[in-house]
Amino acid sequence: MNKEKVISEINKILEKNNNTLRVTQKNIDKPLKETGLDSLSMMEMIVEIEEKLKISLPDDELLKLKTANDLVSLIAVSYTHLTLP
C-alpha cells in the first residue's frame, strides 16, 4: 500500500471518529504530541486501522512513533509484508 493510500485511510478513520485532525503534507512531519491527538485517541485509531486493513502493527514499533509520517511508513511497510506472496 502506498503512502497516499495510507494517509487517505487514516484521514477517513479520523473523520469517522469526529477528530478534526487530518494528515497532510504540511503536518506529516510534525510531532504527534503537537497535533492534539492524545494517547487514547492514538490507540483507538491504531486499533481501527489494524481492524480495517487486517494488519497487526508491532507494539515495539508503535512505541517509537514520533510523527504521522512514522505511522504512515509503519502501516505501509506492515501492509506490504502482509500482501507479499
C-alpha positions, -999 to 999 in steps of 0.1 A, spaced: 0 0 0 15 34 -9 17 63 15 -10 83 -2 -35 54 3 -24 50 39 -29 88 45 -63 86 30 -73 56 52 -60 74 83 -80 105 74 -112 85 69 -108 70 103 -101 104 119 -132 119 102 -154 89 112 -143 95 148 -151 132 146 -115 141 150 -106 174 133 -70 164 127 -61 154 92 -28 142 79 -15 164 52 19 171 36 21 202 58 18 184 91 31 149 83 65 155 99 50 174 129 54 156 163 22 137 171 22 154 205 17 187 188 -12 176 166 -37 174 195 -40 136 192 -38 123 227 -26 88 235 -61 73 239 -72 87 205 -40 74 190 -45 39 203 -82 39 192 -70 50 157 -43 23 157 -68 -4 166 -93 7 140 -65 8 113 -54 -27 122 -90 -40 120 -98 -22 88 -66 -31 70 -64 -65 86 -28 -59 98 -10 -61 131 14 -33 140 42 -44 163 40 -28 197 77 -21 199 74 -1 166 43 18 178 63 30 208 89 46 185 63 67 166 71 104 167 53 118 137 24 110 114 50 101 87 64 74 111 29 60 114 22 61 77 55 44 69 49 17 95 15 9 81 27 9 45 55 -15 54 33 -38 75 7 -39 48 33 -46 21 47 -75 42 12 -89 46 5 -89 9 38 -104 -3 34 -140 -16 
